[in-house]
């Protein structure tokens, strides 16, 4: 799993089976944690690396149209209070849209690859006919 630090300058990589995000991507559970440091699944290494202090976490899986987990979305440290059911619903709606965008991006990439392949085949056939 990978992420960008909020300032967008650094990338964070963690094993897919480690930490809160790793647990969510592995199990598919939605986690709403009030105090990260009281949860044994929390990986404080990222806080140490970034100098940030994680308190509350809301994390849920990103699923494609087949229901397969393709990633996670995670919110940390709500400004006022703890994450609520309404926050979970909002993140669920966002996550659904993010998953569609990711899948569309993958489809577009495959389309470009197929176009390049077909152009290569056409060029090979053209070269064969001309020789």
Buried (B, 14 or more C-beta within 10 A) or exposed (E): BEBEBEEEEEEBEBEEEBBBBBBBBBEBEBBBBEEBEEBEBBBEEBBEEBEEEBEBBBBBBBBBEEEEBBBBBBBBBBEEEBBEEEBBEBBBEBBEEBBEEBBEEEEEEEEEEEEEEEEEEEEEEEEEEEE
